[in-house]
């Protein structure tokens, strides 16, 4: 088992779950696992099967690239991994911003700039 990959998947799944306000039991039920198995997944002690990985992405609204730690930044390199100290709300904002077209992203930057003043 690739321990680094398991930890990346688990950390990303945990952050997405917490951002959505779900319990481990909620997510386990949604993806077809029992809670103790899902807990092991979040702790990086196991890798999910491909069908489970698909269901995780769908239920947690996370791209496969993000869940696997492969998301590319705008500069062309791997995006920095989110630490447990990062706020789940910030992760959600980044996820949504990455899906926006240039016009909407520009508007978001202007709004954020004004709110930060």
MMTF fields as JSON, N, C-alpha, C and O atoms, coordinates in Angstrom:
{
  "mmtfVersion": "1.0.0",
  "mmtfProducer": "UNKNOWN",
  "numBonds": 467,
  "numAtoms": 468,
  "numGroups": 117,
  "numChains": 1,
  "numModels": 1,
  "chainsPerModel": [1],
  "groupsPerChain": [117],
  "chainIdList": ["A"],
  "bondAtomList": [4, 2, 8, 6, 12, 10, 16, 14, 20, 18, 24, 22, 28, 26, 32, 30, 36, 34, 40, 38, 44, 42, 48, 46, 52, 50, 56, 54, 60, 58, 64, 62, 68, 66, 72, 70, 76, 74, 80, 78, 84, 82, 88, 86, 92, 90, 96, 94, 100, 98, 104, 102, 108, 106, 112, 110, 116, 114, 120, 118, 124, 122, 128, 126, 132, 130, 136, 134, 140, 138, 144, 142, 148, 146, 152, 150, 156, 154, 160, 158, 164, 162, 168, 166, 172, 170, 176, 174, 180, 178, 184, 182, 188, 186, 192, 190, 196, 194, 200, 198, 204, 202, 208, 206, 212, 210, 216, 214, 220, 218, 224, 222, 228, 226, 232, 230, 236, 234, 240, 238, 244, 242, 248, 246, 252, 250, 256, 254, 260, 258, 264, 262, 268, 266, 272, 270, 276, 274, 280, 278, 284, 282, 288, 286, 292, 290, 296, 294, 300, 298, 304, 302, 308, 306, 312, 310, 316, 314, 320, 318, 324, 322, 328, 326, 332, 330, 336, 334, 340, 338, 344, 342, 348, 346, 352, 350, 356, 354, 360, 358, 364, 362, 368, 366, 372, 370, 376, 374, 380, 378, 384, 382, 388, 386, 392, 390, 396, 394, 400, 398, 404, 402, 408, 406, 412, 410, 416, 414, 420, 418, 424, 422, 428, 426, 432, 430, 436, 434, 440, 438, 444, 442, 448, 446, 452, 450, 456, 454, 460, 458, 464, 462],
  "bondOrderList": [1, 1, 1, 1, 1, 1, 1, 1, 1, 1, 1, 1, 1, 1, 1, 1, 1, 1, 1, 1, 1, 1, 1, 1, 1, 1, 1, 1, 1, 1, 1, 1, 1, 1, 1, 1, 1, 1, 1, 1, 1, 1, 1, 1, 1, 1, 1, 1, 1, 1, 1, 1, 1, 1, 1, 1, 1, 1, 1, 1, 1, 1, 1, 1, 1, 1, 1, 1, 1, 1, 1, 1, 1, 1, 1, 1, 1, 1, 1, 1, 1, 1, 1, 1, 1, 1, 1, 1, 1, 1, 1, 1, 1, 1, 1, 1, 1, 1, 1, 1, 1, 1, 1, 1, 1, 1, 1, 1, 1, 1, 1, 1, 1, 1, 1, 1],
  "groupList": [{"groupName": "UNK", "atomNameList": ["N", "CA", "C", "O"], "elementList": ["N", "C", "C", "O"], "formalChargeList": [0, 0, 0, 0], "bondAtomList": [1, 0, 2, 1, 3, 2], "bondOrderList": [1, 1, 2], "singleLetterCode": "X", "chemCompType": "L-PEPTIDE LINKING"}],
  "groupTypeList": [0, 0, 0, 0, 0, 0, 0, 0, 0, 0, 0, 0, 0, 0, 0, 0, 0, 0, 0, 0, 0, 0, 0, 0, 0, 0, 0, 0, 0, 0, 0, 0, 0, 0, 0, 0, 0, 0, 0, 0, 0, 0, 0, 0, 0, 0, 0, 0, 0, 0, 0, 0, 0, 0, 0, 0, 0, 0, 0, 0, 0, 0, 0, 0, 0, 0, 0, 0, 0, 0, 0, 0, 0, 0, 0, 0, 0, 0, 0, 0, 0, 0, 0, 0, 0, 0, 0, 0, 0, 0, 0, 0, 0, 0, 0, 0, 0, 0, 0, 0, 0, 0, 0, 0, 0, 0, 0, 0, 0, 0, 0, 0, 0, 0, 0, 0, 0],
  "groupIdList": [1, 2, 3, 4, 5, 6, 7, 8, 9, 10, 11, 12, 13, 14, 15, 16, 17, 18, 19, 20, 21, 22, 23, 24, 25, 26, 27, 28, 29, 30, 31, 32, 33, 34, 35, 36, 37, 38, 39, 40, 41, 42, 43, 44, 45, 46, 47, 48, 49, 50, 51, 52, 53, 54, 55, 56, 57, 58, 59, 60, 61, 62, 63, 64, 65, 66, 67, 68, 69, 70, 71, 72, 73, 74, 75, 76, 77, 78, 79, 80, 81, 82, 83, 84, 85, 86, 87, 88, 89, 90, 91, 92, 93, 94, 95, 96, 97, 98, 99, 100, 101, 102, 103, 104, 105, 106, 107, 108, 109, 110, 111, 112, 113, 114, 115, 116, 117],
  "secStructList": [7, 7, 2, 2, 2, 2, 2, 2, 2, 2, 2, 2, 2, 2, 2, 2, 2, 2, 2, 2, 6, 7, 7, 2, 2, 2, 2, 2, 2, 2, 2, 6, 7, 7, 2, 2, 2, 2, 2, 2, 2, 2, 6, 6, 1, 7, 7, 7, 7, 2, 2, 2, 2, 2, 2, 2, 2, 2, 2, 2, 6, 7, 7, 2, 2, 2, 2, 6, 6, 7, 7, 5, 7, 6, 6, 1, 1, 5, 7, 7, 7, 7, 7, 6, 6, 1, 7, 2, 2, 2, 2, 2, 2, 2, 2, 2, 2, 2, 6, 1, 7, 2, 2, 2, 2, 2, 2, 2, 2, 2, 2, 2, 2, 2, 2, 2, 7],
  "xCoordList": [0.852, 0.0, 0.893, 1.903, 0.528, 1.232, 0.73, -0.358, 1.529, 1.119, 0.875, -0.087, 1.728, 1.543, 0.222, -0.489, -0.1, -1.363, -2.543, -3.52, -2.461, -3.544, -3.76, -4.899, -2.678, -2.787, -3.381, -4.211, -2.961, -3.506, -5.01, -5.768, -5.438, -6.869, -7.619, -8.659, -7.11, -7.781, -7.896, -8.954, -6.816, -6.827, -7.8, -8.55, -7.784, -8.686, -10.134, -11.008, -10.395, -11.766, -12.259, -13.402, -11.403, -11.791, -12.135, -13.15, -11.281, -11.521, -12.821, -13.589, -13.064, -14.295, -15.513, -16.533, -15.411, -16.527, -16.839, -18.002, -15.814, -16.023, -16.606, -17.458, -16.142, -16.661, -18.148, -18.894, -18.569, -19.977, -20.806, -22.032, -20.151, -20.877, -21.4, -22.415, -20.724, -21.161, -20.32, -19.179, -20.884, -20.125, -19.504, -19.869, -18.556, -17.968, -19.052, -19.035, -19.989, -21.063, -21.926, -22.352, -22.184, -22.974, -22.299, -22.926, -21.009, -20.28, -20.149, -20.301, -19.87, -19.74, -21.005, -20.93, -22.149, -23.427, -23.597, -24.013, -23.273, -23.45, -22.562, -22.954, -21.365, -20.446, -20.457, -19.726, -21.277, -21.429, -20.385, -20.043, -19.872, -18.913, -19.493, -20.435, -18.933, -19.3, -18.41, -17.296, -18.887, -18.19, -16.743, -15.865, -16.461, -15.061, -14.117, -12.958, -14.609, -13.786, -13.542, -12.424, -14.587, -14.41, -13.438, -12.631, -13.51, -12.586, -11.139, -10.259, -10.895, -9.55, -9.088, -7.918, -10.004, -9.682, -9.243, -8.223, -9.999, -9.666, -8.339, -7.63, -8.005, -6.749, -5.562, -4.439, -5.787, -4.7, -4.191, -3.036, -5.049, -4.644, -5.051, -4.726, -5.768, -6.185, -6.448, -6.681, -6.408, -6.756, -8.132, -8.44, -8.965, -10.279, -10.194, -9.249, -11.191, -11.299, -11.679, -12.078, -11.557, -11.91, -13.393, -13.691, -14.333, -15.729, -15.964, -16.753, -15.283, -15.432, -14.824, -15.378, -13.704, -13.08, -14.041, -14.178, -14.698, -15.688, -16.821, -17.204, -17.352, -18.45, -17.995, -18.768, -16.754, -16.219, -16.196, -16.635, -15.686, -15.646, -17.046, -17.264, -17.977, -19.352, -20.009, -20.596, -19.919, -20.595, -19.935, -20.621, -18.602, -17.889, -17.677, -17.128, -18.123, -18.001, -16.549, -16.254, -15.661, -14.233, -13.803, -14.226, -12.967, -12.494, -11.556, -10.899, -11.491, -10.547, -9.111, -8.323, -8.772, -7.423, -7.107, -6.014, -8.073, -7.863, -7.762, -6.894, -8.632, -8.631, -7.324, -6.84, -6.755, -5.509, -4.257, -3.135, -4.457, -3.318, -2.638, -1.446, -3.389, -2.821, -3.261, -2.873, -4.069, -4.607, -3.464, -2.535, -3.537, -2.515, -2.92, -4.094, -1.958, -2.222, -2.187, -1.828, -2.56, -2.547, -1.133, -0.957, -0.108, 1.27, 1.811, 2.95, 1.037, 1.449, 2.061, 2.368, 2.247, 2.804, 1.712, 0.553, 2.098, 1.111, 0.677, 1.494, -0.599, -1.072, -0.569, -0.413, -0.313, 0.161, -0.898, -2.087, -0.48, -1.432, -1.99, -1.266, -3.251, -3.891, -3.538, -3.567, -3.208, -2.898, -4.156, -5.168, -4.09, -5.25, -5.59, -6.708, -4.611, -4.853, -5.662, -6.244, -5.701, -6.459, -7.949, -8.454, -8.629, -10.066, -10.806, -10.513, -11.759, -12.55, -13.271, -13.468, -13.663, -14.343, -13.414, -13.85, -12.141, -11.172, -11.001, -10.92, -10.944, -10.84, -12.049, -11.904, -13.223, -14.445, -14.412, -14.798, -13.946, -13.851, -12.887, -13.179, -11.754, -10.793, -11.384, -11.189, -12.099, -12.733, -13.713, -13.722, -14.539, -15.517, -14.836, -15.244, -13.801, -13.107, -12.461, -12.433, -11.948, -11.303, -12.294, -11.891, -13.572, -14.587, -15.137, -15.902, -14.762, -15.319, -14.598, -13.413, -15.359, -14.715, -13.988, -14.112, -13.242, -12.393, -13.198, -12.764, -14.352, -15.17, -15.681, -15.624, -16.184, -16.686, -15.545, -15.709, -14.404, -13.259, -12.782, -12.424, -12.775, -12.393, -13.366, -12.947, -14.656, -15.658, -15.452, -15.573, -15.143, -14.882, -13.684, -13.712, -12.63, -11.437, -11.794, -11.335, -12.606, -13.008, -13.835, -13.618, -14.762, -15.585, -14.71, -14.854, -13.821, -12.941, -12.038, -11.791, -11.552, -10.704, -11.453, -10.916, -12.692, -13.503, -13.829, -13.79, -14.141, -14.463, -13.252, -13.398, -12.07, -10.851, -10.4, -9.54, -10.952, -10.567, -11.102, -10.872],
  "yCoordList": [-1.182, 0.0, 1.239, 1.277, 2.236, 3.509, 4.376, 4.949, 4.469, 5.176, 6.662, 7.224, 7.308, 8.733, 8.983, 9.939, 8.125, 8.267, 8.055, 8.802, 7.054, 6.782, 7.977, 8.333, 8.591, 9.761, 10.947, 11.676, 11.145, 12.235, 12.071, 13.025, 10.881, 10.622, 10.829, 11.488, 10.278, 10.397, 11.827, 12.24, 12.594, 13.992, 14.823, 15.635, 14.616, 15.36, 14.977, 15.844, 13.695, 13.244, 13.818, 14.265, 13.808, 14.342, 15.828, 16.27, 16.597, 18.037, 18.322, 19.2, 17.586, 17.781, 17.388, 18.077, 16.28, 15.826, 16.867, 17.208, 17.368, 18.36, 19.649, 20.278, 20.043, 21.251, 21.112, 22.089, 19.913, 19.662, 19.444, 19.358, 19.354, 19.163, 17.748, 17.547, 16.771, 15.378, 14.614, 14.983, 13.56, 12.67, 11.572, 11.374, 10.858, 9.716, 8.696, 8.094, 8.499, 7.53, 7.952, 7.108, 9.26, 9.754, 9.404, 8.858, 9.727, 9.48, 7.981, 7.523, 7.226, 5.771, 5.185, 4.379, 5.584, 5.092, 5.488, 4.675, 6.743, 7.238, 6.529, 6.354, 6.119, 5.478, 3.959, 3.284, 3.414, 1.966, 1.261, 0.109, 1.949, 1.348, 1.337, 2.074, 0.507, 0.593, 1.653, 1.885, 2.299, 3.429, 3.119, 3.945, 1.959, 1.689, 1.61, 2.015, 1.098, 1.022, 2.429, 2.761, 3.252, 4.626, 5.382, 6.179, 5.14, 5.772, 5.409, 6.269, 4.145, 3.708, 4.426, 4.786, 4.63, 5.328, 6.764, 7.218, 7.481, 8.862, 8.964, 9.961, 7.946, 7.966, 7.532, 7.479, 7.22, 6.85, 5.448, 5.147, 4.579, 3.207, 2.233, 1.048, 2.729, 1.869, 2.716, 3.921, 2.079, 2.725, 2.24, 1.057, 3.132, 2.706, 1.992, 2.185, 1.172, 0.564, 1.673, 2.763, 1.397, 2.392, 2.788, 3.982, 1.841, 2.259, 3.114, 4.058, 2.788, 3.59, 4.97, 5.964, 5.045, 6.334, 7.209, 8.403, 6.605, 7.329, 7.861, 9.026, 7.002, 7.428, 8.511, 9.413, 8.431, 9.473, 10.822, 11.834, 10.824, 12.066, 12.637, 13.841, 11.766, 12.197, 12.734, 13.816, 12.007, 12.395, 13.58, 14.407, 13.668, 14.756, 15.963, 16.98, 15.839, 16.918, 17.392, 18.586, 16.413, 16.658, 16.0, 14.887, 16.687, 16.097, 14.934, 14.919, 13.965, 12.858, 13.353, 12.813, 14.384, 14.94, 15.489, 15.279, 16.195, 16.755, 15.64, 15.682, 14.652, 13.563, 12.774, 12.299, 12.635, 11.893, 12.765, 12.269, 14.07, 14.966, 15.31, 15.616, 15.265, 15.526, 16.848, 17.175, 17.616, 18.862, 19.788, 19.989, 20.347, 21.272, 22.693, 23.049, 23.499, 24.904, 25.673, 25.116, 26.95, 27.781, 27.962, 28.231, 27.818, 27.968, 26.69, 26.682, 25.62, 24.406, 23.36, 22.262, 23.654, 22.683, 22.09, 22.499, 21.114, 20.55, 21.613, 22.405, 21.634, 22.587, 22.149, 20.953, 23.1, 22.717, 21.906, 22.211, 20.892, 20.087, 20.894, 21.644, 20.744, 21.455, 20.781, 19.556, 21.588, 21.038, 20.999, 21.604, 20.287, 20.195, 21.534, 21.734, 22.472, 23.781, 24.684, 25.672, 24.35, 25.171, 25.044, 23.967, 26.168, 26.184, 25.455, 25.668, 24.6, 23.916, 24.891, 24.596, 26.047, 27.039, 27.549, 27.78, 27.724, 28.158, 27.101, 27.432, 25.835, 24.746, 24.756, 24.57, 24.973, 24.998, 26.172, 26.032, 27.336, 28.505, 28.245, 28.594, 27.642, 27.317, 26.326, 26.46, 25.342, 24.347, 25.033, 24.748, 25.94, 26.63, 27.593, 27.7, 28.291, 29.251, 28.555, 29.113, 27.363, 26.626, 26.25, 25.998, 26.21, 25.825, 27.03, 26.852, 28.255, 29.465, 29.836, 29.555, 30.482, 31.027, 32.317, 32.78, 32.885, 34.038, 35.238, 35.925, 35.493, 36.636, 36.514, 37.468, 35.324, 35.113, 35.141, 35.651, 34.594, 34.594, 36.023, 36.369, 36.85, 38.257, 38.976, 39.758, 38.71, 39.326, 38.876, 39.68, 37.607, 37.092, 37.785, 38.119, 38.003, 38.692, 40.11, 40.57, 40.811, 42.171, 42.18, 43.023, 41.27, 41.193, 40.877, 41.499, 39.922, 39.55, 40.72, 40.952, 41.45, 42.598, 43.634, 44.18, 43.914, 44.899, 44.427, 45.217, 43.171, 42.642, 42.635, 42.752, 42.501, 42.454, 43.826, 43.915, 44.88, 46.262, 46.618, 47.727],
  "zCoordList": [0.0, 0.0, 0.0, 0.702, -0.773, -0.829, 0.323, 0.249, 1.386, 2.604, 2.343, 2.866, 1.545, 1.25, 0.534, 0.844, -0.419, -1.141, -0.198, -0.25, 0.653, 1.609, 2.534, 2.835, 2.979, 3.864, 3.108, 3.651, 1.861, 1.051, 0.852, 1.03, 0.489, 0.284, 1.595, 1.615, 2.677, 3.965, 4.439, 4.912, 4.319, 4.763, 3.937, 4.479, 2.631, 1.746, 2.008, 2.043, 2.19, 2.467, 3.794, 3.889, 4.817, 6.121, 6.03, 6.568, 5.345, 5.22, 4.468, 4.861, 3.395, 2.623, 3.453, 3.427, 4.188, 5.036, 6.101, 6.317, 6.763, 7.813, 7.25, 7.878, 6.058, 5.435, 5.126, 5.188, 4.798, 4.495, 5.752, 5.678, 6.903, 8.158, 8.344, 9.011, 7.768, 7.852, 8.865, 9.142, 9.407, 10.282, 9.441, 8.282, 10.045, 9.341, 9.012, 7.938, 9.928, 9.689, 8.499, 7.71, 8.369, 7.235, 5.909, 5.001, 5.816, 4.578, 4.324, 3.191, 5.371, 5.22, 4.597, 3.67, 5.101, 4.578, 3.113, 2.287, 2.798, 1.435, 0.421, -0.733, 0.843, -0.108, -0.005, -0.731, 0.889, 0.972, 1.809, 1.541, 2.83, 3.746, 5.158, 5.453, 6.02, 7.429, 8.059, 7.588, 9.12, 9.728, 10.131, 9.883, 10.743, 11.113, 9.898, 9.985, 8.795, 7.585, 7.041, 6.645, 7.023, 6.547, 7.458, 6.978, 8.74, 9.687, 9.353, 9.382, 9.039, 8.651, 7.386, 7.262, 6.457, 5.218, 5.523, 5.003, 6.355, 6.699, 7.445, 7.317, 8.214, 8.968, 8.123, 8.624, 6.852, 5.958, 6.18, 5.878, 6.711, 6.995, 5.903, 5.973, 4.885, 3.781, 2.546, 2.642, 1.397, 0.142, -0.302, -0.157, -0.84, -1.304, -2.648, -3.413, -2.916, -4.244, -5.232, -4.821, -6.507, -7.518, -7.429, -7.476, -7.302, -7.153, -5.906, -5.941, -4.81, -3.592, -3.794, -3.323, -4.481, -4.785, -5.589, -5.324, -6.563, -7.375, -6.493, -6.6, -5.623, -4.747, -3.763, -3.441, -3.285, -2.404, -3.122, -2.575, -4.339, -5.113, -5.309, -5.173, -5.626, -5.874, -4.606, -4.626, -3.527, -2.285, -1.588, -0.987, -1.666, -0.989, -1.899, -1.477, -3.165, -4.146, -4.276, -4.234, -4.436, -4.593, -5.901, -6.211, -6.659, -7.917, -7.618, -6.577, -8.519, -8.323, -8.208, -7.432, -8.985, -8.932, -7.548, -7.021, -6.965, -5.626, -4.592, -3.719, -4.68, -3.713, -3.77, -2.743, -4.96, -5.122, -4.97, -5.069, -4.728, -4.574, -5.881, -5.899, -6.989, -8.31, -8.911, -10.032, -8.183, -8.73, -9.103, -8.321, -10.299, -10.792, -10.457, -10.552, -10.069, -9.804, -11.122, -12.159, -11.083, -12.279, -12.813, -14.001, -11.95, -12.368, -13.003, -13.47, -13.033, -13.691, -12.781, -13.244, -11.522, -10.595, -9.74, -9.81, -8.927, -8.014, -7.031, -6.562, -6.72, -5.726, -4.359, -4.112, -3.472, -2.153, -1.433, -1.525, -0.729, 0.02, 1.165, 1.82, 1.403, 2.483, 3.792, 3.905, 4.771, 6.08, 6.912, 6.559, 8.015, 8.889, 9.52, 9.993, 9.53, 10.109, 9.181, 9.629, 7.893, 6.956, 7.248, 7.565, 7.132, 7.401, 6.285, 5.108, 6.638, 5.605, 4.678, 3.499, 5.203, 4.377, 3.283, 2.155, 3.609, 2.617, 1.538, 0.355, 1.929, 0.956, 0.013, -1.195, 0.57, -0.246, -1.22, -2.381, -0.744, -1.603, -2.761, -3.905, -2.468, -3.524, -4.522, -5.73, -4.014, -4.89, -5.849, -7.047, -5.31, -6.141, -7.113, -8.269, -6.647, -7.512, -8.701, -9.797, -8.509, -9.601, -10.701, -11.837, -10.377, -11.359, -12.125, -13.073, -11.734, -12.34, -13.632, -13.81, -14.536, -15.727, -15.332, -14.198, -16.254, -15.951, -15.443, -14.518, -16.033, -15.624, -14.198, -13.423, -13.857, -12.504, -11.479, -10.371, -11.858, -10.955, -10.704, -9.578, -11.744, -11.589, -10.649, -9.795, -10.811, -9.926, -8.481, -7.556, -8.287, -6.939, -6.307, -5.123, -7.092, -6.581, -6.154, -5.108, -6.945, -6.587, -5.305, -4.434, -5.186, -3.972, -2.747, -1.694, -2.899, -1.783, -1.392, -0.208, -2.387, -2.107, -1.303, -0.34, -1.687, -0.975, 0.449, 1.392, 0.594, 1.92, 2.843, 4.06, 2.279, 3.093, 3.573, 4.45, 3.026, 3.437, 4.777, 5.259]
}
